[in-house]
Amino acid sequence: MTYVIAQPCVDTKDRACVDECPVDCIYEGKRMLYIQPDECVDCGACEPVCPVEAIFYEDDVPEEWKEFYTANVGFFDEVGSPGGAARTDVSDKDHPLVAALPPQED
């Protein structure tokens, strides 16, 4: 099991969760942040600090955002498991689900 970042993060990318994550498993895409499921230790530290309430335990993702589990996992198909976000640059890509979304309003 793992945590998932959902649609409220799109075009927001507040990095409070990144700062809180003890294992550095939250990576930055072009429009949102993604949790690397193989690196996440399920500590839950990221969830309460998210100001837009975009982070959910895998089993608790609201129905309308269930596809974001696939987006979080799929984002790492090319990237793999780098062993920490600090070792990578911000990606200029997003999962196709996220890339296809219209700009999100504040």
C-alpha positions in Angstrom: 0.0 0.0 0.0 1.0 3.6 -0.5 -0.2 7.2 -0.4 -1.5 8.9 -3.6 -1.6 12.5 -4.7 -4.8 13.4 -6.4 -6.3 16.2 -8.5 -6.2 19.1 -5.9 -2.4 19.1 -6.4 -2.6 19.8 -10.1 -1.2 23.3 -10.9 -0.8 23.9 -7.1 2.3 21.9 -6.3 2.7 23.1 -2.7 5.9 21.4 -1.5 5.0 21.1 2.2 4.7 17.3 1.7 8.1 17.1 0.1 9.6 18.9 3.1 7.8 16.6 5.5 8.6 13.2 3.8 11.3 11.4 5.7 12.2 9.1 2.8 12.2 11.7 0.0 9.7 9.8 -2.2 7.7 12.7 -3.5 8.8 13.8 -7.0 7.8 16.9 -8.9 6.3 16.7 -12.4 5.4 19.6 -14.6 2.0 20.2 -13.1 1.8 18.1 -9.9 3.7 16.1 -7.4 3.9 12.3 -7.4 4.6 9.7 -4.7 6.9 6.9 -5.8 5.0 3.8 -4.5 8.1 1.6 -4.1 9.9 4.2 -2.0 6.9 5.3 0.2 7.1 3.7 3.6 3.4 4.5 4.4 4.3 6.8 7.4 1.6 9.3 6.5 3.6 12.3 7.4 2.7 14.0 4.1 -1.0 13.8 4.4 -1.8 16.2 7.2 0.6 19.0 5.9 -1.0 19.2 2.4 -2.8 22.5 2.3 -5.1 21.4 -0.5 -5.9 18.0 0.9 -4.7 16.2 -2.2 -2.9 13.2 -0.4 -4.8 10.1 0.5 -4.0 6.6 1.6 -4.4 4.3 -1.4 -7.7 2.7 -0.1 -9.1 6.1 0.9 -8.8 8.0 -2.5 -12.3 9.5 -3.2 -14.1 7.7 -6.1 -13.8 10.7 -8.5 -10.0 10.6 -8.2 -9.4 6.9 -8.2 -7.5 7.1 -11.5 -4.8 9.2 -9.8 -3.5 5.9 -8.3 -2.7 4.8 -11.8 -1.2 8.3 -12.6 1.1 8.2 -9.5 2.3 4.7 -10.4 2.5 5.3 -14.1 4.6 8.5 -13.7 7.5 6.3 -12.6 7.3 3.9 -15.6 10.2 5.7 -17.2 11.8 7.2 -14.1 11.9 4.0 -12.1 13.0 4.2 -8.5 15.8 6.8 -8.3 16.2 6.4 -4.6 15.1 9.9 -3.6 13.7 12.9 -5.2 16.6 15.0 -4.2 18.7 13.0 -6.7 16.5 14.1 -9.6 15.5 17.3 -11.3 11.9 18.6 -11.7 10.4 16.6 -14.6 9.1 18.5 -17.6 6.5 15.8 -18.0 3.4 14.5 -16.3 1.3 11.4 -16.5 -1.0 11.6 -19.5 -4.1 11.9 -17.3 -2.6 15.0 -15.6 -1.2 16.5 -18.8 -4.7 16.3 -20.4 -6.5 18.2 -17.7 -7.4 21.8 -18.3 -5.7 24.4 -16.2 -7.0 24.3 -12.6 -8.5 27.4 -11.1 -7.6 28.7 -7.6 
